[in-house]
Amino acid sequence: MGRGKIVLRRIDNPASRQVTFSKRRSGLVKKARELSILCDAEVALIIFSSTGKLYDFSSTRYVDLDLSHLDLYMDA
């Protein structure tokens, strides 16, 4: 028997929301790392928190990214 579906909605409690963000961010980085290893792919991950803090991951030391198109998301 599989797990039931969870209704996705914003977490009201700021402390719980921050803990969930931190745990899910760690999970995303882990999956990005696994993808880069298993598929020999170059992976870059950029995450902005609700406070605007930037978190990033790169599978290679030198990923040449053009970040100019991110201005669209920074203003949103």
C-alpha positions as CSV (number, residue, x, y, z in Angstrom):
1,M,0.0,0.0,0.0
2,G,1.4,3.4,-1.0
3,R,1.4,6.6,1.0
4,G,-1.5,9.0,0.9
5,K,-1.3,12.3,-0.9
6,I,-0.4,15.3,1.1
7,V,-2.2,18.6,0.4
8,L,0.5,21.2,-0.4
9,R,0.0,24.6,1.2
10,R,2.0,27.3,2.9
11,I,3.2,26.5,6.4
12,D,1.8,29.1,8.7
13,N,4.3,28.7,11.6
14,P,7.5,30.6,10.6
15,A,9.8,28.2,12.7
16,S,8.3,25.1,11.1
17,R,8.5,26.7,7.7
18,Q,12.2,27.4,8.2
19,V,12.9,23.9,9.4
20,T,11.0,22.4,6.4
21,F,12.9,24.7,4.0
22,S,16.2,23.7,5.4
23,K,15.4,20.0,5.3
24,R,14.0,20.1,1.7
25,R,16.9,22.3,0.5
26,S,19.3,19.6,1.8
27,G,17.3,17.0,0.0
28,L,17.4,18.9,-3.3
29,V,21.2,19.3,-3.0
30,K,21.6,15.6,-2.3
31,K,19.5,14.7,-5.4
32,A,21.4,17.1,-7.6
33,R,24.7,15.6,-6.5
34,E,23.3,12.1,-7.1
35,L,22.1,13.1,-10.6
36,S,25.5,14.5,-11.5
37,I,27.3,11.4,-10.3
38,L,24.9,8.8,-11.8
39,C,24.4,10.4,-15.1
40,D,27.8,12.2,-15.5
41,A,25.9,15.5,-15.9
42,E,26.9,19.0,-15.0
43,V,24.2,20.2,-12.5
44,A,23.7,23.7,-11.1
45,L,21.1,24.4,-8.4
46,I,20.1,27.9,-7.3
47,I,17.7,28.4,-4.4
48,F,16.4,31.7,-2.9
49,S,14.9,31.6,0.5
50,S,11.9,33.7,1.5
51,T,14.3,36.3,2.9
52,G,16.2,36.5,-0.4
53,K,19.2,34.5,0.8
54,L,21.0,32.7,-2.1
55,Y,21.9,29.0,-1.8
56,D,23.7,27.3,-4.7
57,F,25.2,24.0,-5.7
58,S,27.4,23.1,-8.6
59,S,28.5,19.6,-9.6
60,T,31.7,20.9,-11.1
61,R,34.1,23.5,-9.8
62,Y,33.8,25.8,-12.8
63,V,30.2,26.0,-14.1
64,D,30.0,28.8,-16.6
65,L,26.5,30.3,-16.0
66,D,24.8,33.2,-17.6
67,L,22.8,34.6,-14.6
68,S,21.5,37.7,-16.5
69,H,18.1,36.0,-17.0
70,L,17.7,35.5,-13.3
71,D,16.8,39.2,-13.0
72,L,13.3,38.3,-14.0
73,Y,13.0,36.1,-10.9
74,M,14.7,38.5,-8.5
75,D,12.1,41.2,-9.1
76,A,9.1,38.8,-8.6
